[in-house]
Amino acid sequence: MRMFILIATFMMLVSCGSDAPYEPTPTPTPTPTPIPGTQLTWDDVKTKVAGNCGNCHNGIVQPLNLNSAATFKQAKVLKRINEGSMPPAPRTLNGDDKALLVKYLSQS
């Protein structure tokens, strides 16, 4: 009888397993809270850009050009920040830094 219980328990444990690889559930990216106030300037964001972007982008951090010629690149950077691909893992932007950069890049 003990052997039967042991075999039955073993069979249940084996049948409960999955051959599929473990894939964690993605965490939704929260929408940043807008920061009240006036237009942001490069001085408002340069330390955040240097700390979060400078390591991968050759350490050269220059003002992000927000004129009409840079609109496409600005939109690309904004999209990557919003979708969480910039900065790439393992780095992440905390909510305040993300909101600050999103507001700065969203200004026209």
N, C-alpha and C positions, 0 to 999 in steps of 0.2 A: 504494500500500500504506500509506504514512504517513497519507494522508487517511482511509483506512478505520479505522486504529487510533485516530486522533484522534476520528472520529465515534463509534466504538464506546465509547471512554472517556467521551466527553461524555454519551452516552445512558445509560451505567451510572450516572454521577454524578447525572443528572437523575432517573432512576427510583428512586434510593435515598432521595430526599427525601420528606418527609411534609407534607401540608397541615394536619395537626392542630397546634394550638398546643402549645407546650411547657408541660408541667405537671410541676413538680418533685415528687418522691416525698416525702410528708410524713414528717417525722422523728418517731418515736414519743416520747412524753413519758415519761421515766423515772419510776418510782414513787419518791417521796422516802423517804429512810431516816429512820425515826423518831428523834427526838432523845431520848436517855435523860434521866431526871431527873423532877422534880416538875412540878406544874401550872405552866403559863406564865401570866404576868400581862401586863397592858397595857404595863407598863414594858419587858417583854422584847421586844415587837414594835413599839412605836410608831415607832421610827426607820425600820424596814423599811416600815411602812405609809405614813409620811410621804414617804419617798423613792420608793416605787413606786406610790402611789395618789393622793397629794396634788395632783400637777400636774393631773390630769384631774378630780378631784373637788373643785374650787374651793379647793384648798389648805387646806380645813378638815378636819383629821384629829382625830376624837374617838375615845374608846375604843369598840371594837366590843362591842356589848352582847350578851352570851351568855346572857341570861335566856330563859325559855320563850317570851315574846312575840316575841322576835327570831329564833326557830328557823328560820322559813321563809327570811328574808333571809340568815341565816348559811349555810344549806344552799345557797342560790343563789350566794353569794360563793365558797364552798368548791368548788362544781361548776365555776365559771368559772376559778378558779385551777388546778384539776386538769386541765381540758381545754385550758388554755393560752390562753384568750381574755381573761384578765385577768392582768396588764395587757395592753392591746392592742399589737400590733406598732407600731413597731419595738422597744418596750420588752419585756423578758423578765425573769423571776425566775430568779436562779441557783438551783442545787439546794438550797443551805443556806437561802436566804431562803424558798423554796417550802416546804421541810420545816418550817421554823419557823412559817410562817403556817398551814399545813395542820394542824399539831399544835395550835396555839392555837385555831383554829376548830373542831377536832374534839372539844375538851374539852367535857364536859357539866357 
